[in-house]
Amino acid sequence: MIFSFEAELTQLSVHRVGNKLQDEFYVLSDSPLQISDEILPGLLKQYFLQAFEKQNEIYRFFHSADDLELNEIYHFASDVFSNPARFHETSQQITKYLYDVSSHPKIKGGELYIAYFKNIQIEGELTDALGIFKSETKETYLKIYPENEGFQISYEQEAINIQKLDKGALIFNIEKEEGYKISVIDQTNRSSEAVYWKDDFLKLKIRNDQYNQTQNTLSIYKNFVTKKLDEDFEISKADKIDLLNRSMKYFKENETFDMNEFSNEVIGNEQGIESFKNFKSSYEKEFDTEIPDSFQISEAAVKKQSRVYKSVLKLDKNFHIYIHGNKELIEKGFDDNRSMNYYKVFFKEEQ
């Protein structure tokens, strides 16, 4: 978890990055921003840091050649942490580098903010952090102000909403040898061009801790049930929902995940168990991420995954059946007279 209530913004440089393929350029400021307004630092902290307090995933820098020094942002961050006097010069280098990797024609230009924070807390430890933030989306705001005995209205275009950070990265001065601890925000990651922030610019890999082990295992199992099972077995949607519900029940009721215990309790079929283990192994090879057969379960990851675990059986456009418990209380059949499928649901009382 990240907490910023003690954080102090000590340095800030602002530049602009355009899109090279659109014949736009970058603009570098000559010196760090000097802030004299008493309210502005608090607003900037809110804009830069608020969204990170809801982030649980922690990343690390990496390089395909297994040499961290070849990762440009790792190198720049290390330079700032070891020599804060080079902060502004390094912020200019970071801007030039982002410009070089902004090679997709749909990448939006925008302001780039490089910030240095003291006393920001991550996972219970106070440390310094280097922040890299980019604003791409501008909005129009109405302003109401008193005039004479009434009010007047005006507007401001191309303004920034401090509740909506487009892109950001916090690099914490912890565990340098392992690639630092890094938290990332990317609000435009639904589009193909947006991967440049995390993959091309920062070059990150997710940290393999209990949060990500829990999240990945639940995600793999969900994909296995919803996509893979149909290839190997004939299984109804109600049975799929039951398998998902049983897996979520296991993760909510246990503190530790054990692959054999989970497989026997939740899947309970030798062929299904073997199929799931092979599916998990394929995922690990494809994404070069090893998930151990035993790990501590993260409550935060379970809570997040429970939002996307669907327990709804959709029947045409007429009915939705929510299945939360014993699937033996629901039966499927076929009515010859109507030539339609039906479900029979057993219950003791209405609530």
N, C-alpha and C positions, 0 to 999 in steps of 0.2 A: 504493500500500500504506500501511496505517496501523499505526504501532507506538506502544505506550503504556508501554514499560518505564521511560522517563524522566519520564512524566507525573506532575504533582503536582496533587492535588485541593485547591484553595485556598478555594472557597466552595461551600456547598450549602444550598439551601432546599427544604423539602418541604411540599407542599400536597395537597389531595384534590379530585378532580373527579368529580361525579356525572353522571347522565344527565338532562338538562333535561326530556325528554319523559316520563320516569318520575317526575317531581316530586322528583328528587334535587337536591341543591345542591352548591356548592363550599365548601370550608373552607380558609381562608388562615391560615398561621402568621404570628405577629407579627414574627418575627426569623429570621435564618439559623440553621441547625443548628450547634451547637457540639460538636465531636467531641474528647473527651479520651482515649478508648480508643486504645491504640497499634496494635491489630490491625485495628480497624474500617476505617480508610482503605484498607488493602490489599484488604479484602473488597469494599468499595464500588467500588474501581477495577476489580476483577475482574468484578463484576456489571455495571457500566456500560460498560466498554470492551472486554472480551474478545471479544465477538461481532463487533465492528467490524474486528478484525484479519483476518477472512476475507472482508471486503467489498471488491470492486473497483470497483463502480459509484460514480461521483461525480456528484452532482446540483448544480443551482444554483437559487436563488430566481428566480421570474418573476412577472409580473402580466399579465393579458390586455390591459391598457391600455399595456403597454410602459413602465410607470413603476415601478421597483423600490420606491420609497418607499411605494407603495400596498400592498405586500406586508407584512402586519402583523408576521410573525416576522422578516423582513429588517429592518424598522424597530426592533424590540425588540433584536435582536442587535447592530445598529449602535450602539444606545444603550448597551448594556453594554460593548462593546469601547472606546468613546470615553470612557465614564465609569463605571468599575468600582464606584464608590461607590453607584451606583443599582441594583446587582445585585439586591438583595432586592425592592425596589419593582417593578422590571421583571419579576421572577419572578412576582409577584402578578398583573401585567397579562397575562402569558402564560397563567396559569391561567384567568383570566376569559375570555380569548379562546378557549381550548380548550373551555371549557364552552359558549360560544355556538355553536361549530361542531359540537358533539356532538349532532347533530339526528336521528340514526337511533335508533329505539327499542331496537335490540339492542346498541348500544354499551355496553360494560361500564364501570362506574365504577372508580376506582382512585387510587392515590397518584401524584402528579406530582413528579418530582425535577428541579430546575434546578441544574446544576453548572457551575462554572468550572474549567477545567484550564489549567495552564501546561506548556510543554515537551512537547507531544504532536506526534508526527511524522506527516506525510502527504506521500507522494511525495518523501521525502528532505529535507523542510524542517520545522524545528522552529517551532512557533507556539502561540498560545493557542487555546482552543476553548470554545464554549458548548455544554453538553450538555443536552438535554431528553429525559427518560425517563419512561415510564409503566408501572407494574406493575398488571396486571389479573387475573392468575391466582394464586391462593393454594393452598398445599398443606399437608398434615399431615405432621409429622415425628415419628418416635420418638426418644426420648433414653434412653440407657442410662448409668447412673452407679453407682459402687460404694456399698454401704451395709452397715455392719457387716462380716461376713465373706463377703458375697455381692454381688449386684447388684440394682438396682431399675430399673424401666422406667416412663417417663411419655411424654407426647406434647405437641406444641405445634401448635395449629390456626392456620389463617390465616397461615401463614408463607410467606416468599418464597424460592424456589430461586434462588441467585445464579448458577446455570449457565443460567438461562432468562430472558433479558430479553424482555419482551413487545413493547415499542415503544421506539424511541430515535432520536435525531438528534444528530449532532455537526456543529456549524457552526464551520468553521475560519476564523480571522481572516486570510484570504488572498483576494486578487482580489475585493475588495468591489465594485468597479465592474461586475464581470461577474455578481454575484449570489452571491459567496462559493463556497467548496468545501464540500459537504455530503455526509455519509454517513448512510444511513438503515437502520434495522432495523424490520421489521414482521412479527412471527411469526404474526399472524392475518389476513394479507392474502388468504387463500383465500375469505373471505366478502365479500359485496357491501358490507356496512356498514363494512368495514375500510378502504376507500379514503379515508375522511375524514382519516386521519393524514397521508398523503402529498399528497393532492389538495386537501382543504378546509382543513386546518390549516396545513401547511407551504407548500403551493402550489409544487411543485418541477417542474423539467424536467431530464431527464438530460443530462449534459454530452456533447457530441458529440466525443469523443476516440477514439484508436485502439482502445481496449478496446471501447467501445460500437459503433464502426463495424464492428469484426470480429464482435462478438456479433450485431448487428442483421443484417448480411449473411448470416451462417450461419443465423440464425433465419428470415429471409425466404426463403432458398433451400430450407430444409427444408419450410416451408409450401407453397412453390411445387411441390416434388416430390410431397409427400404429399396435397395438396388441389387444386391448380390443374391439374396435368398431365392428370388424367382428363377434364377438361372439353374439352381441345383435342386430345388424342392417345389412342390405344389403347395402353396400356403395362402390362406385367406388374409384379407386386410385386417380382420378382427384379431387373428393370431399374431400378425405383425405388431399391432398396437399392444397386444398383451406382452410380447417380448420386450418392447420398448418400456412399458410400464414396469416390468419386473427388473429391468436393468437399472432404471432410475431409483426404484425402491432399494435395490442393493447398495447403490452409491450413497443414498441418504441415510441408510441404517448402519453402515460400516465405516470405521475409521481408516481401514487399510484395504487396498485392493489386492486380491490374489487371483491370478488368472485361472487356476484349476478350480478354485472354489466358486468363482464367478461363473465359469463355463458350466459347471455341474448344476448350480442353483438356478441359473437364469435360462440357459439354453437346454440343458438336460438331454441332449441327443448326440450320440457319438459322431455321427456324420456332420451334424450342424456345428459341433465343437471344432472338429477338424477343419471345416470350411472357414470358420471365423478366425482360427489361428493362422491359416494360410492367407486370409484377407489382410489381417494385421501385419503379417510378415511382408506382404507385397507393398503395403503402405510405407513401412519403415525403409524398405529399399528404395522406393521411388523418391521419398523426401529426405533420405539420408538422416533419419531420426529414429534412434533406438528407444523404445518404450519398454521399461523393465516389466517383468511378470508380477512384480510386487512393489507397491509404493503407497505412501500416505495419501489419502483422499483429501482434496481441497474442497472445502465447503463453498467457497466463492465460485469455483469452476462448475460445481454441480448446480448451483443456483443459476448461473448464466446458461448452462446447457438445458436446464429444465424448461426454459422459455421457448426453445425450438424443438423440444420433443413433443410431437403431436399425438394426442390421444383421441382424435376426432375421426369418426367413420362417416364419410359423406355419401349420402344416398340420393342420386340424381340431384335435383335442385329443390327437393321437397323437405328432406330431413337431414339433420346432423345428430349422430349418436356419440356422446362423450363416454368413453370407456376408461374408468379409473381403477377398477378392481377385478374381481373374479370373472374371467371370460367364460366360465362354465354356465353363467347366468344369461348368456345370450346364444341363441341358436339360429342357424341360417337354414333356409329351405327354399323350395320352388313351388309356386302355385300353378298347377296345370291349367286351371280354368282361366286364369288371368294372364298366363304366360309371363309371369313376373317373379323375381326373387323376393324373399321377405326375411326379416329378422324377428325372432320371438324373444322378448326380454322379460326376465323374471325378477320380481321385487316384492318386498314385504309391505312397504307403505310409501305414499307420496310425501315429499318434503317441500 
